Amino acid sequence: MTMKIKKGLKIYTQDFWYDLTAGGYLKPEKICADKQDAKRVNDALAVLCDFKSSCENQIDGFIQ
């Protein structure tokens, strides 16, 4: 499923994951033309961040 992106945006990234999560530079609600798409992205990010946190907390030496 292709998401609709707002036209005319001037956004650049060298680290997509960081800018989408910890960096906060890429904001789905400012990029996605459809509010439901932005919600889907944010919901998916929440799941992935929970997964990452669970691995970090429960697997010794997970992040090296």
mmCIF file as Biopython writes it, N, C-alpha, C and O atoms, coordinates in Angstrom:
data_model
#
loop_
_atom_site.group_PDB
_atom_site.id
_atom_site.type_symbol
_atom_site.label_atom_id
_atom_site.label_alt_id
_atom_site.label_comp_id
_atom_site.label_asym_id
_atom_site.label_entity_id
_atom_site.label_seq_id
_atom_site.pdbx_PDB_ins_code
_atom_site.Cartn_x
_atom_site.Cartn_y
_atom_site.Cartn_z
_atom_site.occupancy
_atom_site.B_iso_or_equiv
_atom_site.auth_seq_id
_atom_site.auth_asym_id
_atom_site.pdbx_PDB_model_num
ATOM 1   N N  . MET A ? 1  ? 0.848  -1.175  0.000  1.0 0.0 1  A 1 
ATOM 2   C CA . MET A ? 1  ? 0.000  0.000   0.000  1.0 0.0 1  A 1 
ATOM 3   C C  . MET A ? 1  ? 0.900  1.247   0.000  1.0 0.0 1  A 1 
ATOM 4   O O  . MET A ? 1  ? 1.754  1.411   0.871  1.0 0.0 1  A 1 
ATOM 5   N N  . THR A ? 2  ? 0.695  2.088   -0.962 1.0 0.0 2  A 1 
ATOM 6   C CA . THR A ? 2  ? 1.472  3.322   -1.069 1.0 0.0 2  A 1 
ATOM 7   C C  . THR A ? 2  ? 0.770  4.436   -0.307 1.0 0.0 2  A 1 
ATOM 8   O O  . THR A ? 2  ? -0.436 4.640   -0.447 1.0 0.0 2  A 1 
ATOM 9   N N  . MET A ? 3  ? 1.528  5.139   0.484  1.0 0.0 3  A 1 
ATOM 10  C CA . MET A ? 3  ? 0.980  6.278   1.232  1.0 0.0 3  A 1 
ATOM 11  C C  . MET A ? 3  ? 1.110  7.546   0.398  1.0 0.0 3  A 1 
ATOM 12  O O  . MET A ? 3  ? 2.067  7.713   -0.358 1.0 0.0 3  A 1 
ATOM 13  N N  . LYS A ? 4  ? 0.156  8.417   0.545  1.0 0.0 4  A 1 
ATOM 14  C CA . LYS A ? 4  ? 0.206  9.715   -0.131 1.0 0.0 4  A 1 
ATOM 15  C C  . LYS A ? 4  ? 1.042  10.665  0.724  1.0 0.0 4  A 1 
ATOM 16  O O  . LYS A ? 4  ? 0.827  10.792  1.930  1.0 0.0 4  A 1 
ATOM 17  N N  . ILE A ? 5  ? 1.991  11.324  0.079  1.0 0.0 5  A 1 
ATOM 18  C CA . ILE A ? 5  ? 2.869  12.288  0.737  1.0 0.0 5  A 1 
ATOM 19  C C  . ILE A ? 5  ? 2.479  13.686  0.266  1.0 0.0 5  A 1 
ATOM 20  O O  . ILE A ? 5  ? 2.165  13.896  -0.905 1.0 0.0 5  A 1 
ATOM 21  N N  . LYS A ? 6  ? 2.505  14.631  1.192  1.0 0.0 6  A 1 
ATOM 22  C CA . LYS A ? 6  ? 2.162  16.010  0.834  1.0 0.0 6  A 1 
ATOM 23  C C  . LYS A ? 6  ? 3.094  16.496  -0.271 1.0 0.0 6  A 1 
ATOM 24  O O  . LYS A ? 6  ? 4.284  16.182  -0.275 1.0 0.0 6  A 1 
ATOM 25  N N  . LYS A ? 7  ? 2.559  17.240  -1.176 1.0 0.0 7  A 1 
ATOM 26  C CA . LYS A ? 7  ? 3.348  17.760  -2.302 1.0 0.0 7  A 1 
ATOM 27  C C  . LYS A ? 7  ? 4.167  18.982  -1.868 1.0 0.0 7  A 1 
ATOM 28  O O  . LYS A ? 7  ? 3.772  19.737  -0.979 1.0 0.0 7  A 1 
ATOM 29  N N  . GLY A ? 8  ? 5.311  19.148  -2.523 1.0 0.0 8  A 1 
ATOM 30  C CA . GLY A ? 8  ? 6.130  20.338  -2.318 1.0 0.0 8  A 1 
ATOM 31  C C  . GLY A ? 8  ? 7.011  20.338  -1.089 1.0 0.0 8  A 1 
ATOM 32  O O  . GLY A ? 8  ? 7.590  21.370  -0.748 1.0 0.0 8  A 1 
ATOM 33  N N  . LEU A ? 9  ? 7.126  19.201  -0.411 1.0 0.0 9  A 1 
ATOM 34  C CA . LEU A ? 9  ? 7.964  19.151  0.793  1.0 0.0 9  A 1 
ATOM 35  C C  . LEU A ? 9  ? 9.440  19.204  0.415  1.0 0.0 9  A 1 
ATOM 36  O O  . LEU A ? 9  ? 9.847  18.638  -0.600 1.0 0.0 9  A 1 
ATOM 37  N N  . LYS A ? 10 ? 10.222 19.872  1.217  1.0 0.0 10 A 1 
ATOM 38  C CA . LYS A ? 10 ? 11.681 19.927  1.068  1.0 0.0 10 A 1 
ATOM 39  C C  . LYS A ? 10 ? 12.274 19.335  2.347  1.0 0.0 10 A 1 
ATOM 40  O O  . LYS A ? 10 ? 12.620 20.058  3.282  1.0 0.0 10 A 1 
ATOM 41  N N  . ILE A ? 11 ? 12.380 18.024  2.367  1.0 0.0 11 A 1 
ATOM 42  C CA . ILE A ? 11 ? 12.878 17.317  3.549  1.0 0.0 11 A 1 
ATOM 43  C C  . ILE A ? 11 ? 14.020 16.407  3.105  1.0 0.0 11 A 1 
ATOM 44  O O  . ILE A ? 11 ? 13.926 15.723  2.086  1.0 0.0 11 A 1 
ATOM 45  N N  . TYR A ? 12 ? 15.081 16.411  3.874  1.0 0.0 12 A 1 
ATOM 46  C CA . TYR A ? 12 ? 16.246 15.579  3.578  1.0 0.0 12 A 1 
ATOM 47  C C  . TYR A ? 12 ? 16.674 14.872  4.851  1.0 0.0 12 A 1 
ATOM 48  O O  . TYR A ? 12 ? 16.517 15.408  5.948  1.0 0.0 12 A 1 
ATOM 49  N N  . THR A ? 13 ? 17.217 13.665  4.708  1.0 0.0 13 A 1 
ATOM 50  C CA . THR A ? 13 ? 17.718 12.922  5.863  1.0 0.0 13 A 1 
ATOM 51  C C  . THR A ? 13 ? 18.925 12.090  5.453  1.0 0.0 13 A 1 
ATOM 52  O O  . THR A ? 13 ? 19.013 11.598  4.328  1.0 0.0 13 A 1 
ATOM 53  N N  . GLN A ? 14 ? 19.834 11.951  6.377  1.0 0.0 14 A 1 
ATOM 54  C CA . GLN A ? 14 ? 20.971 11.057  6.175  1.0 0.0 14 A 1 
ATOM 55  C C  . GLN A ? 14 ? 20.832 9.822   7.057  1.0 0.0 14 A 1 
ATOM 56  O O  . GLN A ? 14 ? 21.529 8.826   6.862  1.0 0.0 14 A 1 
ATOM 57  N N  . ASP A ? 15 ? 19.932 9.898   8.024  1.0 0.0 15 A 1 
ATOM 58  C CA . ASP A ? 15 ? 19.698 8.768   8.924  1.0 0.0 15 A 1 
ATOM 59  C C  . ASP A ? 15 ? 18.199 8.681   9.190  1.0 0.0 15 A 1 
ATOM 60  O O  . ASP A ? 15 ? 17.690 9.221   10.172 1.0 0.0 15 A 1 
ATOM 61  N N  . PHE A ? 16 ? 17.511 7.991   8.295  1.0 0.0 16 A 1 
ATOM 62  C CA . PHE A ? 16 ? 16.057 7.904   8.332  1.0 0.0 16 A 1 
ATOM 63  C C  . PHE A ? 16 ? 15.534 7.447   9.691  1.0 0.0 16 A 1 
ATOM 64  O O  . PHE A ? 16 ? 14.646 8.088   10.253 1.0 0.0 16 A 1 
ATOM 65  N N  . TRP A ? 17 ? 16.073 6.341   10.232 1.0 0.0 17 A 1 
ATOM 66  C CA . TRP A ? 17 ? 15.576 5.786   11.496 1.0 0.0 17 A 1 
ATOM 67  C C  . TRP A ? 17 ? 15.751 6.773   12.641 1.0 0.0 17 A 1 
ATOM 68  O O  . TRP A ? 17 ? 14.812 7.002   13.403 1.0 0.0 17 A 1 
ATOM 69  N N  . TYR A ? 18 ? 16.923 7.354   12.776 1.0 0.0 18 A 1 
ATOM 70  C CA . TYR A ? 18 ? 17.174 8.317   13.850 1.0 0.0 18 A 1 
ATOM 71  C C  . TYR A ? 18 ? 16.250 9.531   13.703 1.0 0.0 18 A 1 
ATOM 72  O O  . TYR A ? 18 ? 15.636 9.965   14.678 1.0 0.0 18 A 1 
ATOM 73  N N  . ASP A ? 19 ? 16.153 10.069  12.509 1.0 0.0 19 A 1 
ATOM 74  C CA . ASP A ? 19 ? 15.325 11.255  12.293 1.0 0.0 19 A 1 
ATOM 75  C C  . ASP A ? 19 ? 13.842 10.972  12.505 1.0 0.0 19 A 1 
ATOM 76  O O  . ASP A ? 19 ? 13.087 11.877  12.861 1.0 0.0 19 A 1 
ATOM 77  N N  . LEU A ? 20 ? 13.419 9.743   12.292 1.0 0.0 20 A 1 
ATOM 78  C CA . LEU A ? 20 ? 12.025 9.371   12.491 1.0 0.0 20 A 1 
ATOM 79  C C  . LEU A ? 20 ? 11.714 9.082   13.955 1.0 0.0 20 A 1 
ATOM 80  O O  . LEU A ? 20 ? 10.572 9.232   14.391 1.0 0.0 20 A 1 
ATOM 81  N N  . THR A ? 21 ? 12.732 8.666   14.717 1.0 0.0 21 A 1 
ATOM 82  C CA . THR A ? 21 ? 12.497 8.297   16.122 1.0 0.0 21 A 1 
ATOM 83  C C  . THR A ? 21 ? 13.144 9.317   17.054 1.0 0.0 21 A 1 
ATOM 84  O O  . THR A ? 21 ? 12.540 10.345  17.361 1.0 0.0 21 A 1 
ATOM 85  N N  . ALA A ? 22 ? 14.340 9.048   17.496 1.0 0.0 22 A 1 
ATOM 86  C CA . ALA A ? 22 ? 15.001 9.864   18.517 1.0 0.0 22 A 1 
ATOM 87  C C  . ALA A ? 22 ? 15.268 11.301  18.079 1.0 0.0 22 A 1 
ATOM 88  O O  . ALA A ? 22 ? 15.184 12.228  18.885 1.0 0.0 22 A 1 
ATOM 89  N N  . GLY A ? 23 ? 15.584 11.479  16.821 1.0 0.0 23 A 1 
ATOM 90  C CA . GLY A ? 23 ? 15.889 12.823  16.339 1.0 0.0 23 A 1 
ATOM 91  C C  . GLY A ? 23 ? 14.668 13.717  16.216 1.0 0.0 23 A 1 
ATOM 92  O O  . GLY A ? 23 ? 14.746 14.932  16.397 1.0 0.0 23 A 1 
ATOM 93  N N  . GLY A ? 24 ? 13.545 13.098  15.908 1.0 0.0 24 A 1 
ATOM 94  C CA . GLY A ? 24 ? 12.292 13.840  15.817 1.0 0.0 24 A 1 
ATOM 95  C C  . GLY A ? 24 ? 12.171 14.785  14.641 1.0 0.0 24 A 1 
ATOM 96  O O  . GLY A ? 24 ? 11.252 15.604  14.599 1.0 0.0 24 A 1 
ATOM 97  N N  . TYR A ? 25 ? 13.076 14.688  13.689 1.0 0.0 25 A 1 
ATOM 98  C CA . TYR A ? 25 ? 13.060 15.607  12.542 1.0 0.0 25 A 1 
ATOM 99  C C  . TYR A ? 25 ? 11.964 15.243  11.542 1.0 0.0 25 A 1 
ATOM 100 O O  . TYR A ? 25 ? 11.318 16.121  10.968 1.0 0.0 25 A 1 
ATOM 101 N N  . LEU A ? 26 ? 11.762 13.943  11.339 1.0 0.0 26 A 1 
ATOM 102 C CA . LEU A ? 26 ? 10.736 13.483  10.405 1.0 0.0 26 A 1 
ATOM 103 C C  . LEU A ? 26 ? 9.441  13.230  11.171 1.0 0.0 26 A 1 
ATOM 104 O O  . LEU A ? 26 ? 9.361  12.305  11.980 1.0 0.0 26 A 1 
ATOM 105 N N  . LYS A ? 27 ? 8.450  14.039  10.919 1.0 0.0 27 A 1 
ATOM 106 C CA . LYS A ? 27 ? 7.176  13.936  11.618 1.0 0.0 27 A 1 
ATOM 107 C C  . LYS A ? 27 ? 6.107  13.455  10.641 1.0 0.0 27 A 1 
ATOM 108 O O  . LYS A ? 27 ? 5.729  14.187  9.727  1.0 0.0 27 A 1 
ATOM 109 N N  . PRO A ? 28 ? 5.615  12.225  10.828 1.0 0.0 28 A 1 
ATOM 110 C CA . PRO A ? 28 ? 4.636  11.673  9.903  1.0 0.0 28 A 1 
ATOM 111 C C  . PRO A ? 28 ? 3.426  12.583  9.681  1.0 0.0 28 A 1 
ATOM 112 O O  . PRO A ? 28 ? 2.921  12.671  8.562  1.0 0.0 28 A 1 
ATOM 113 N N  . GLU A ? 29 ? 2.963  13.249  10.715 1.0 0.0 29 A 1 
ATOM 114 C CA . GLU A ? 29 ? 1.787  14.114  10.571 1.0 0.0 29 A 1 
ATOM 115 C C  . GLU A ? 29 ? 2.074  15.341  9.697  1.0 0.0 29 A 1 
ATOM 116 O O  . GLU A ? 29 ? 1.140  15.964  9.192  1.0 0.0 29 A 1 
ATOM 117 N N  . LYS A ? 30 ? 3.331  15.691  9.515  1.0 0.0 30 A 1 
ATOM 118 C CA . LYS A ? 30 ? 3.689  16.806  8.640  1.0 0.0 30 A 1 
ATOM 119 C C  . LYS A ? 30 ? 4.063  16.331  7.236  1.0 0.0 30 A 1 
ATOM 120 O O  . LYS A ? 30 ? 4.180  17.138  6.314  1.0 0.0 30 A 1 
ATOM 121 N N  . ILE A ? 31 ? 4.249  15.022  7.077  1.0 0.0 31 A 1 
ATOM 122 C CA . ILE A ? 31 ? 4.680  14.464  5.805  1.0 0.0 31 A 1 
ATOM 123 C C  . ILE A ? 31 ? 3.536  13.758  5.070  1.0 0.0 31 A 1 
ATOM 124 O O  . ILE A ? 31 ? 3.381  13.918  3.859  1.0 0.0 31 A 1 
ATOM 125 N N  . CYS A ? 32 ? 2.751  12.991  5.790  1.0 0.0 32 A 1 
ATOM 126 C CA . CYS A ? 32 ? 1.664  12.229  5.180  1.0 0.0 32 A 1 
ATOM 127 C C  . CYS A ? 32 ? 0.485  13.139  4.851  1.0 0.0 32 A 1 
ATOM 128 O O  . CYS A ? 32 ? 0.082  13.974  5.661  1.0 0.0 32 A 1 
ATOM 129 N N  . ALA A ? 33 ? -0.061 12.963  3.648  1.0 0.0 33 A 1 
ATOM 130 C CA . ALA A ? 33 ? -1.224 13.743  3.237  1.0 0.0 33 A 1 
ATOM 131 C C  . ALA A ? 33 ? -2.486 13.267  3.956  1.0 0.0 33 A 1 
ATOM 132 O O  . ALA A ? 33 ? -3.405 14.053  4.188  1.0 0.0 33 A 1 
ATOM 133 N N  . ASP A ? 34 ? -2.529 12.004  4.303  1.0 0.0 34 A 1 
ATOM 134 C CA . ASP A ? 34 ? -3.689 11.401  4.960  1.0 0.0 34 A 1 
ATOM 135 C C  . ASP A ? 34 ? -3.397 11.218  6.451  1.0 0.0 34 A 1 
ATOM 136 O O  . ASP A ? 34 ? -2.391 10.609  6.816  1.0 0.0 34 A 1 
ATOM 137 N N  . LYS A ? 35 ? -4.256 11.731  7.295  1.0 0.0 35 A 1 
ATOM 138 C CA . LYS A ? 35 ? -4.054 11.622  8.743  1.0 0.0 35 A 1 
ATOM 139 C C  . LYS A ? 35 ? -4.014 10.171  9.212  1.0 0.0 35 A 1 
ATOM 140 O O  . LYS A ? 35 ? -3.310 9.844   10.167 1.0 0.0 35 A 1 
ATOM 141 N N  . GLN A ? 36 ? -4.768 9.303   8.543  1.0 0.0 36 A 1 
ATOM 142 C CA . GLN A ? 36 ? -4.759 7.883   8.903  1.0 0.0 36 A 1 
ATOM 143 C C  . GLN A ? 36 ? -3.399 7.247   8.617  1.0 0.0 36 A 1 
ATOM 144 O O  . GLN A ? 36 ? -2.949 6.386   9.373  1.0 0.0 36 A 1 
ATOM 145 N N  . ASP A ? 37 ? -2.745 7.661   7.537  1.0 0.0 37 A 1 
ATOM 146 C CA . ASP A ? 37 ? -1.396 7.165   7.245  1.0 0.0 37 A 1 
ATOM 147 C C  . ASP A ? 37 ? -0.421 7.602   8.329  1.0 0.0 37 A 1 
ATOM 148 O O  . ASP A ? 37 ? 0.400  6.806   8.786  1.0 0.0 37 A 1 
ATOM 149 N N  . ALA A ? 38 ? -0.508 8.852   8.738  1.0 0.0 38 A 1 
ATOM 150 C CA . ALA A ? 38 ? 0.372  9.352   9.802  1.0 0.0 38 A 1 
ATOM 151 C C  . ALA A ? 38 ? 0.151  8.569   11.084 1.0 0.0 38 A 1 
ATOM 152 O O  . ALA A ? 38 ? 1.109  8.239   11.782 1.0 0.0 38 A 1 
ATOM 153 N N  . LYS A ? 39 ? -1.102 8.267   11.401 1.0 0.0 39 A 1 
ATOM 154 C CA . LYS A ? 39 ? -1.411 7.484   12.600 1.0 0.0 39 A 1 
ATOM 155 C C  . LYS A ? 39 ? -0.834 6.082   12.487 1.0 0.0 39 A 1 
ATOM 156 O O  . LYS A ? 39 ? -0.269 5.562   13.449 1.0 0.0 39 A 1 
ATOM 157 N N  . ARG A ? 40 ? -0.974 5.463   11.309 1.0 0.0 40 A 1 
ATOM 158 C CA . ARG A ? 40 ? -0.410 4.124   11.099 1.0 0.0 40 A 1 
ATOM 159 C C  . ARG A ? 40 ? 1.096  4.123   11.314 1.0 0.0 40 A 1 
ATOM 160 O O  . ARG A ? 40 ? 1.633  3.220   11.955 1.0 0.0 40 A 1 
ATOM 161 N N  . VAL A ? 41 ? 1.784  5.138   10.777 1.0 0.0 41 A 1 
ATOM 162 C CA . VAL A ? 41 ? 3.240  5.235   10.945 1.0 0.0 41 A 1 
ATOM 163 C C  . VAL A ? 41 ? 3.583  5.390   12.429 1.0 0.0 41 A 1 
ATOM 164 O O  . VAL A ? 41 ? 4.459  4.696   12.943 1.0 0.0 41 A 1 
ATOM 165 N N  . ASN A ? 42 ? 2.893  6.300   13.108 1.0 0.0 42 A 1 
ATOM 166 C CA . ASN A ? 42 ? 3.175  6.523   14.532 1.0 0.0 42 A 1 
ATOM 167 C C  . ASN A ? 42 ? 2.869  5.291   15.372 1.0 0.0 42 A 1 
ATOM 168 O O  . ASN A ? 42 ? 3.611  4.982   16.305 1.0 0.0 42 A 1 
ATOM 169 N N  . ASP A ? 43 ? 1.793  4.587   15.056 1.0 0.0 43 A 1 
ATOM 170 C CA . ASP A ? 43 ? 1.464  3.355   15.781 1.0 0.0 43 A 1 
ATOM 171 C C  . ASP A ? 43 ? 2.531  2.287   15.548 1.0 0.0 43 A 1 
ATOM 172 O O  . ASP A ? 43 ? 2.933  1.592   16.481 1.0 0.0 43 A 1 
ATOM 173 N N  . ALA A ? 44 ? 2.987  2.160   14.308 1.0 0.0 44 A 1 
ATOM 174 C CA . ALA A ? 44 ? 4.033  1.184   13.995 1.0 0.0 44 A 1 
ATOM 175 C C  . ALA A ? 44 ? 5.333  1.532   14.709 1.0 0.0 44 A 1 
ATOM 176 O O  . ALA A ? 44 ? 6.022  0.646   15.216 1.0 0.0 44 A 1 
ATOM 177 N N  . LEU A ? 45 ? 5.668  2.805   14.749 1.0 0.0 45 A 1 
ATOM 178 C CA . LEU A ? 45 ? 6.881  3.239   15.454 1.0 0.0 45 A 1 
ATOM 179 C C  . LEU A ? 45 ? 6.803  2.895   16.934 1.0 0.0 45 A 1 
ATOM 180 O O  . LEU A ? 45 ? 7.790  2.459   17.526 1.0 0.0 45 A 1 
ATOM 181 N N  . ALA A ? 46 ? 5.637  3.089   17.531 1.0 0.0 46 A 1 
ATOM 182 C CA . ALA A ? 46 ? 5.471  2.769   18.951 1.0 0.0 46 A 1 
ATOM 183 C C  . ALA A ? 46 ? 5.732  1.285   19.198 1.0 0.0 46 A 1 
ATOM 184 O O  . ALA A ? 46 ? 6.391  0.925   20.174 1.0 0.0 46 A 1 
ATOM 185 N N  . VAL A ? 47 ? 5.221  0.428   18.324 1.0 0.0 47 A 1 
ATOM 186 C CA . VAL A ? 47 ? 5.445  -1.013  18.462 1.0 0.0 47 A 1 
ATOM 187 C C  . VAL A ? 47 ? 6.927  -1.341  18.317 1.0 0.0 47 A 1 
ATOM 188 O O  . VAL A ? 47 ? 7.476  -2.102  19.114 1.0 0.0 47 A 1 
ATOM 189 N N  . LEU A ? 48 ? 7.575  -0.771  17.306 1.0 0.0 48 A 1 
ATOM 190 C CA . LEU A ? 48 ? 9.002  -1.044  17.089 1.0 0.0 48 A 1 
ATOM 191 C C  . LEU A ? 48 ? 9.867  -0.526  18.232 1.0 0.0 48 A 1 
ATOM 192 O O  . LEU A ? 48 ? 10.826 -1.186  18.631 1.0 0.0 48 A 1 
ATOM 193 N N  . CYS A ? 49 ? 9.538  0.641   18.756 1.0 0.0 49 A 1 
ATOM 194 C CA . CYS A ? 49 ? 10.298 1.192   19.885 1.0 0.0 49 A 1 
ATOM 195 C C  . CYS A ? 49 ? 10.104 0.342   21.139 1.0 0.0 49 A 1 
ATOM 196 O O  . CYS A ? 49 ? 11.049 0.152   21.904 1.0 0.0 49 A 1 
ATOM 197 N N  . ASP A ? 50 ? 8.893  -0.173  21.360 1.0 0.0 50 A 1 
ATOM 198 C CA . ASP A ? 50 ? 8.649  -1.085  22.487 1.0 0.0 50 A 1 
ATOM 199 C C  . ASP A ? 50 ? 9.459  -2.367  22.325 1.0 0.0 50 A 1 
ATOM 200 O O  . ASP A ? 50 ? 10.035 -2.873  23.288 1.0 0.0 50 A 1 
ATOM 201 N N  . PHE A ? 51 ? 9.498  -2.884  21.103 1.0 0.0 51 A 1 
ATOM 202 C CA . PHE A ? 51 ? 10.263 -4.096  20.821 1.0 0.0 51 A 1 
ATOM 203 C C  . PHE A ? 51 ? 11.749 -3.871  21.096 1.0 0.0 51 A 1 
ATOM 204 O O  . PHE A ? 51 ? 12.396 -4.695  21.743 1.0 0.0 51 A 1 
ATOM 205 N N  . LYS A ? 52 ? 12.286 -2.758  20.606 1.0 0.0 52 A 1 
ATOM 206 C CA . LYS A ? 52 ? 13.694 -2.427  20.823 1.0 0.0 52 A 1 
ATOM 207 C C  . LYS A ? 52 ? 13.999 -2.313  22.311 1.0 0.0 52 A 1 
ATOM 208 O O  . LYS A ? 52 ? 14.991 -2.861  22.790 1.0 0.0 52 A 1 
ATOM 209 N N  . SER A ? 53 ? 13.153 -1.607  23.033 1.0 0.0 53 A 1 
ATOM 210 C CA . SER A ? 53 ? 13.339 -1.422  24.469 1.0 0.0 53 A 1 
ATOM 211 C C  . SER A ? 53 ? 13.284 -2.761  25.207 1.0 0.0 53 A 1 
ATOM 212 O O  . SER A ? 53 ? 14.083 -3.005  26.111 1.0 0.0 53 A 1 
ATOM 213 N N  . SER A ? 54 ? 12.353 -3.620  24.827 1.0 0.0 54 A 1 
ATOM 214 C CA . SER A ? 54 ? 12.236 -4.936  25.463 1.0 0.0 54 A 1 
ATOM 215 C C  . SER A ? 54 ? 13.497 -5.758  25.231 1.0 0.0 54 A 1 
ATOM 216 O O  . SER A ? 54 ? 13.995 -6.404  26.152 1.0 0.0 54 A 1 
ATOM 217 N N  . CYS A ? 55 ? 14.013 -5.737  24.010 1.0 0.0 55 A 1 
ATOM 218 C CA . CYS A ? 55 ? 15.251 -6.462  23.716 1.0 0.0 55 A 1 
ATOM 219 C C  . CYS A ? 55 ? 16.413 -5.911  24.532 1.0 0.0 55 A 1 
ATOM 220 O O  . CYS A ? 55 ? 17.198 -6.673  25.096 1.0 0.0 55 A 1 
ATOM 221 N N  . GLU A ? 56 ? 16.518 -4.591  24.593 1.0 0.0 56 A 1 
ATOM 222 C CA . GLU A ? 56 ? 17.619 -3.968  25.353 1.0 0.0 56 A 1 
ATOM 223 C C  . GLU A ? 56 ? 17.548 -4.332  26.826 1.0 0.0 56 A 1 
ATOM 224 O O  . GLU A ? 56 ? 18.576 -4.561  27.464 1.0 0.0 56 A 1 
ATOM 225 N N  . ASN A ? 57 ? 16.339 -4.387  27.367 1.0 0.0 57 A 1 
ATOM 226 C CA . ASN A ? 57 ? 16.166 -4.652  28.801 1.0 0.0 57 A 1 
ATOM 227 C C  . ASN A ? 57 ? 16.247 -6.125  29.166 1.0 0.0 57 A 1 
ATOM 228 O O  . ASN A ? 57 ? 16.552 -6.461  30.310 1.0 0.0 57 A 1 
ATOM 229 N N  . GLN A ? 58 ? 15.977 -7.010  28.211 1.0 0.0 58 A 1 
ATOM 230 C CA . GLN A ? 58 ? 15.870 -8.422  28.566 1.0 0.0 58 A 1 
ATOM 231 C C  . GLN A ? 58 ? 16.956 -9.324  27.965 1.0 0.0 58 A 1 
ATOM 232 O O  . GLN A ? 58 ? 17.051 -10.501 28.316 1.0 0.0 58 A 1 
ATOM 233 N N  . ILE A ? 59 ? 17.777 -8.768  27.056 1.0 0.0 59 A 1 
ATOM 234 C CA . ILE A ? 59 ? 18.839 -9.571  26.447 1.0 0.0 59 A 1 
ATOM 235 C C  . ILE A ? 59 ? 20.173 -8.945  26.826 1.0 0.0 59 A 1 
ATOM 236 O O  . ILE A ? 59 ? 20.499 -7.838  26.397 1.0 0.0 59 A 1 
ATOM 237 N N  . ASP A ? 60 ? 20.938 -9.669  27.633 1.0 0.0 60 A 1 
ATOM 238 C CA . ASP A ? 60 ? 22.242 -9.160  28.046 1.0 0.0 60 A 1 
ATOM 239 C C  . ASP A ? 60 ? 23.140 -8.945  26.825 1.0 0.0 60 A 1 
ATOM 240 O O  . ASP A ? 60 ? 23.286 -9.831  25.983 1.0 0.0 60 A 1 
ATOM 241 N N  . GLY A ? 61 ? 23.735 -7.757  26.747 1.0 0.0 61 A 1 
ATOM 242 C CA . GLY A ? 61 ? 24.668 -7.436  25.672 1.0 0.0 61 A 1 
ATOM 243 C C  . GLY A ? 61 ? 24.004 -7.216  24.320 1.0 0.0 61 A 1 
ATOM 244 O O  . GLY A ? 61 ? 24.670 -7.308  23.289 1.0 0.0 61 A 1 
ATOM 245 N N  . PHE A ? 62 ? 22.697 -6.927  24.304 1.0 0.0 62 A 1 
ATOM 246 C CA . PHE A ? 62 ? 21.967 -6.758  23.044 1.0 0.0 62 A 1 
ATOM 247 C C  . PHE A ? 62 ? 22.561 -5.652  22.188 1.0 0.0 62 A 1 
ATOM 248 O O  . PHE A ? 62 ? 22.820 -5.857  21.003 1.0 0.0 62 A 1 
ATOM 249 N N  . ILE A ? 63 ? 22.777 -4.484  22.774 1.0 0.0 63 A 1 
ATOM 250 C CA . ILE A ? 63 ? 23.374 -3.347  22.051 1.0 0.0 63 A 1 
ATOM 251 C C  . ILE A ? 63 ? 24.872 -3.364  22.297 1.0 0.0 63 A 1 
ATOM 252 O O  . ILE A ? 63 ? 25.314 -3.347  23.446 1.0 0.0 63 A 1 
ATOM 253 N N  . GLN A ? 64 ? 25.653 -3.397  21.233 1.0 0.0 64 A 1 
ATOM 254 C CA . GLN A ? 64 ? 27.111 -3.431  21.383 1.0 0.0 64 A 1 
ATOM 255 C C  . GLN A ? 64 ? 27.740 -2.247  20.722 1.0 0.0 64 A 1 
ATOM 256 O O  . GLN A ? 64 ? 28.963 -2.105  20.745 1.0 0.0 64 A 1 
#
